[in-house]
């Protein structure tokens, strides 16, 4: 069965999908992306991902030649064309600034490229959720504040890939970015939370981190269920001495952490609060699926 990719208004067989070698996304990583997960046709938090993308497009001065509804319809068409409505799926939305015309400034003549990839999800190992994962500290040190580009999902992802490889080489599933004074910022592909004395903590978006969609879902779940949650600066010593640590991402969801560098976290994996949040997150997905089904029936 052929796989299809959405490129600039057309669904193209994957092996025939092409972009120009002069596209600024290819030449200069001048582009943005979003990844999200579909649960048997339910594109979880699609609206939030699209809104974040459009916010970045506006802030970074892209010429937006399509609206949010067009993009959401295109995502749904791509999922259906690939026969993914009955299975879990992985969706990636990419927008580049367009074809390089010899100038680096953000010309109003540039026409952005829109690419959507949708394929069957390759699930994370179940033991990650049952036994927890290992995390290492990346050798890359970031500044705590003052670099607003970290709040956007840029396709210039090499720093994150480098950190991911450091983790892989050390037998870990994730790497975290620290500042030189050992403040914790975020994971290479996740946001980081820790739990101490029954309260949940995570770094604030005023620091150089991505405002993760699943991060926000986890925060809202805490607030809705009377679990104390606080956004504050997090020091490395906070997470290595925490009762529980977990990471969040749109594809993996909520994943418990059992070890950071050589420090073992807590006694039970997942910890009680992390396990509860994982269950409440699953409930959120299921309720979103039920709402989606009702809306499709009404439509």
C-alpha positions as CSV (number, residue, x, y, z in Angstrom):
1,X,0.0,0.0,0.0
2,X,1.3,3.4,-1.0
3,X,2.0,6.1,1.6
4,X,1.0,9.7,0.8
5,X,2.5,13.0,1.8
6,X,0.7,16.3,1.6
7,X,2.8,18.9,-0.2
8,X,1.4,22.4,-1.0
9,X,-2.2,21.3,-1.6
10,X,-1.5,17.9,-3.2
11,X,-1.4,14.4,-1.8
12,X,1.6,12.8,-3.4
13,X,2.9,9.2,-3.2
14,X,5.7,9.2,-0.7
15,X,8.5,8.0,-3.0
16,X,7.5,10.8,-5.5
17,X,7.3,13.6,-2.9
18,X,9.8,16.4,-3.6
19,X,10.8,19.8,-2.5
20,X,13.3,22.1,-4.3
21,X,16.9,22.0,-3.3
22,X,16.7,25.8,-3.1
23,X,14.0,25.7,-0.4
24,X,15.1,27.8,2.5
25,X,14.1,24.9,4.8
26,X,16.6,22.6,3.1
27,X,19.3,25.3,2.6
28,X,19.1,27.1,5.9
29,X,16.7,25.2,8.3
30,X,14.4,28.2,7.9
31,X,11.2,26.4,8.9
32,X,8.9,25.3,11.7
33,X,7.2,22.0,12.5
34,X,4.7,20.4,14.8
35,X,4.4,16.7,15.8
36,X,1.3,15.2,17.2
37,X,-0.3,11.8,17.8
38,X,-3.5,10.3,16.5
39,X,-5.4,7.8,18.7
40,X,-7.5,5.7,16.3
41,X,-8.4,8.7,14.2
42,X,-8.6,11.2,17.1
43,X,-5.9,13.8,16.5
44,X,-5.2,14.6,20.1
45,X,-4.7,18.4,20.8
46,X,-4.7,19.2,17.1
47,X,-6.1,22.7,17.8
48,X,-3.4,23.5,20.3
49,X,-0.6,22.4,17.9
50,X,-2.0,24.4,15.1
51,X,-2.4,27.5,17.3
52,X,1.2,27.2,18.5
53,X,2.4,26.8,14.9
54,X,0.5,29.9,13.7
55,X,1.7,31.9,16.7
56,X,5.3,31.1,15.6
57,X,4.6,31.8,11.9
58,X,3.4,35.3,12.9
59,X,6.2,36.1,15.4
60,X,8.9,34.9,12.9
61,X,7.3,36.8,10.0
62,X,6.3,34.0,7.6
63,X,3.9,34.9,4.8
64,X,0.9,32.9,5.9
65,X,-1.1,32.0,2.7
66,X,-3.4,29.5,4.5
67,X,-5.5,29.6,7.6
68,X,-5.9,27.3,10.6
69,X,-9.0,25.5,9.2
70,X,-7.2,24.8,5.9
71,X,-4.3,23.3,7.8
72,X,-6.5,21.1,10.0
73,X,-8.5,19.9,7.0
74,X,-5.2,19.1,5.3
75,X,-4.0,17.1,8.3
76,X,-7.3,15.1,8.4
77,X,-7.2,14.4,4.6
78,X,-3.6,13.1,4.9
79,X,-4.5,10.8,7.8
80,X,-7.5,9.4,5.9
81,X,-5.6,9.0,2.7
82,X,-3.1,6.9,4.5
83,X,-5.8,4.7,6.1
84,X,-4.9,5.7,9.6
85,X,-8.3,6.4,11.0
86,X,-8.5,3.1,12.8
87,X,-4.9,3.0,14.3
88,X,-2.5,5.1,16.3
89,X,-0.6,7.5,14.1
90,X,2.2,10.0,14.0
91,X,1.7,13.3,12.3
92,X,4.3,15.8,11.4
93,X,3.5,19.3,10.0
94,X,6.3,21.3,8.4
95,X,6.2,24.8,7.1
96,X,9.3,26.4,5.4
97,X,9.7,30.0,4.3
98,X,9.9,29.0,0.7
99,X,12.4,29.1,-2.2
100,X,15.6,31.1,-1.6
101,X,15.7,34.1,-3.9
102,X,19.2,35.3,-3.1
103,X,18.2,37.4,-0.1
104,X,18.2,36.5,3.6
105,X,15.6,39.0,4.7
106,X,11.9,38.0,5.2
107,X,10.7,39.1,1.8
108,X,6.9,39.4,1.2
109,X,7.4,37.7,-2.1
110,X,8.3,34.3,-0.5
111,X,5.6,31.6,-0.7
112,X,5.9,29.1,2.2
113,X,5.9,25.3,1.6
114,X,3.5,23.2,3.6
115,X,4.3,19.5,4.1
116,X,2.3,17.0,6.2
117,X,3.5,13.5,6.9
118,X,1.2,10.9,8.5
119,X,2.2,7.3,9.3
120,X,1.4,4.5,11.6
121,X,2.9,5.1,15.0
122,X,5.9,3.0,16.2
123,X,5.0,2.9,19.9
124,X,7.5,3.4,22.6
125,X,8.5,0.3,24.5
126,X,5.9,-0.6,27.2
127,X,8.7,-1.0,29.8
128,X,9.4,2.8,29.5
129,X,6.0,3.4,31.2
130,X,6.3,0.4,33.6
131,X,10.0,0.6,34.6
132,X,10.8,4.2,33.8
133,X,13.6,5.6,31.6
134,X,17.1,6.8,32.1
135,X,18.1,10.5,31.5
136,X,21.5,12.0,31.2
137,X,22.7,15.6,31.3
138,X,23.8,16.9,27.9
139,X,27.2,18.3,27.5
140,X,25.6,21.3,25.7
141,X,25.0,24.2,28.1
142,X,22.2,26.7,27.4
143,X,21.5,30.2,28.8
144,X,18.6,30.3,31.1
145,X,16.8,33.3,29.5
146,X,17.2,35.7,26.6
147,X,16.9,33.4,23.6
148,X,13.3,33.5,22.5
149,X,13.9,31.2,19.5
150,X,13.8,28.2,21.9
151,X,10.1,28.8,22.4
152,X,9.5,27.9,18.7
153,X,9.7,24.4,17.1
154,X,12.4,25.2,14.6
155,X,13.4,22.6,12.0
156,X,17.0,23.5,13.0
157,X,17.1,20.6,15.4
158,X,20.7,19.6,15.4
159,X,21.4,20.7,19.0
160,X,18.6,18.4,20.1
161,X,19.8,15.5,17.9
162,X,23.3,15.9,19.3
163,X,21.9,15.6,22.8
164,X,19.7,12.6,21.9
165,X,22.8,10.9,20.5
166,X,24.7,11.6,23.8
167,X,21.8,9.9,25.6
168,X,21.8,6.9,23.2
169,X,25.5,6.5,23.6
170,X,25.1,6.4,27.3
171,X,22.3,3.9,27.3
172,X,19.7,6.6,28.2
173,X,16.4,7.4,26.5
174,X,16.6,11.2,26.9
175,X,19.0,14.0,27.6
176,X,18.3,17.2,29.4
177,X,19.8,20.7,28.9
178,X,21.3,22.5,31.9
179,X,22.7,26.0,32.3
180,X,26.2,26.5,33.4
181,X,24.9,27.2,36.9
182,X,23.0,23.9,36.8
183,X,19.4,25.1,36.2
184,X,17.3,22.5,34.5
185,X,15.6,23.7,31.3
186,X,14.1,20.9,29.2
187,X,14.7,17.6,27.5
188,X,16.0,17.2,24.0
189,X,12.5,16.2,23.0
190,X,10.4,16.7,26.1
191,X,9.5,18.9,29.0
192,X,10.7,17.9,32.5
193,X,8.6,17.7,35.8
194,X,9.6,16.6,39.3
195,X,7.6,15.9,42.4
196,X,8.6,16.6,46.0
197,X,6.4,16.2,49.1
198,X,3.2,15.8,47.0
199,X,3.7,18.9,44.8
200,X,4.6,19.0,41.1
201,X,7.2,21.4,39.7
202,X,8.3,22.3,36.2
203,X,10.5,25.1,34.7
204,X,8.6,28.2,33.6
205,X,8.1,29.2,29.9
206,X,9.9,32.5,30.8
207,X,13.1,30.4,30.5
208,X,14.6,29.2,27.2
209,X,12.2,26.2,26.8
210,X,9.5,25.1,24.5
211,X,5.9,25.7,25.7
212,X,5.0,22.1,25.2
213,X,1.5,21.1,24.4
214,X,1.6,18.0,26.6
215,X,3.4,20.1,29.2
216,X,0.3,22.3,29.3
217,X,-2.1,19.3,29.4
218,X,-0.2,17.9,32.4
219,X,-0.4,21.3,34.2
220,X,-4.1,21.6,33.5
221,X,-4.7,18.0,34.7
222,X,-3.0,18.9,38.0
223,X,-5.1,22.0,38.4
224,X,-8.3,20.2,37.6
225,X,-7.6,17.4,40.1
226,X,-6.4,19.5,43.0
227,X,-2.8,18.4,42.6
228,X,-0.4,21.1,43.6
229,X,1.5,22.4,40.6
230,X,4.1,25.2,40.5
231,X,6.2,26.6,37.6
232,X,9.5,27.7,39.0
233,X,13.2,27.6,38.3
234,X,14.5,24.1,38.8
235,X,18.0,23.3,39.9
236,X,19.8,20.0,39.1
237,X,19.8,19.2,42.8
238,X,16.0,19.4,42.8
239,X,15.5,16.7,40.3
240,X,18.2,14.3,41.6
241,X,16.7,14.5,45.1
242,X,13.1,14.4,43.9
243,X,10.5,11.8,45.0
244,X,9.5,11.4,41.4
245,X,10.5,12.7,38.0
246,X,8.7,12.4,34.6
247,X,8.9,13.8,31.1
248,X,6.1,14.9,28.7
249,X,5.9,14.9,24.9
250,X,3.2,14.8,22.4
251,X,4.1,11.4,21.0
252,X,5.2,9.6,24.2
253,X,2.8,11.3,26.6
254,X,3.8,11.1,30.3
255,X,6.8,8.9,30.9
256,X,8.3,8.2,34.4
257,X,12.1,8.6,35.0
258,X,14.0,6.1,37.1
259,X,17.5,7.5,36.8
260,X,19.2,10.8,36.0
261,X,22.9,10.4,35.3
262,X,24.0,8.1,38.1
263,X,21.3,9.1,40.6
264,X,18.4,6.8,41.1
265,X,15.0,8.6,41.5
266,X,12.6,7.5,44.2
267,X,11.7,4.1,45.4
268,X,8.7,3.1,43.2
269,X,8.4,3.5,39.4
270,X,6.1,5.0,38.5
271,X,5.6,7.0,41.7
272,X,2.1,7.4,43.0
273,X,1.5,10.9,41.6
274,X,3.2,10.2,38.3
275,X,1.0,7.0,37.9
276,X,-2.1,9.1,38.7
277,X,-1.2,11.7,36.2
278,X,-0.6,9.0,33.6
279,X,-4.1,7.6,34.3
280,X,-5.7,11.0,34.1
281,X,-3.8,11.7,30.9
282,X,-5.3,8.5,29.4
283,X,-8.7,9.7,30.6
284,X,-8.2,13.0,28.8
285,X,-7.4,11.2,25.6
286,X,-10.4,9.0,25.9
287,X,-12.8,11.9,26.6
288,X,-11.3,13.8,23.7
289,X,-11.9,10.7,21.5
290,X,-15.6,10.5,22.6
291,X,-16.1,14.2,21.9
292,X,-14.5,13.8,18.5
293,X,-16.8,10.9,17.6
294,X,-19.9,12.9,18.7
295,X,-18.9,15.8,16.6
296,X,-18.3,13.6,13.5
297,X,-21.7,12.0,14.0
298,X,-23.4,15.4,14.4
299,X,-21.6,16.6,11.3
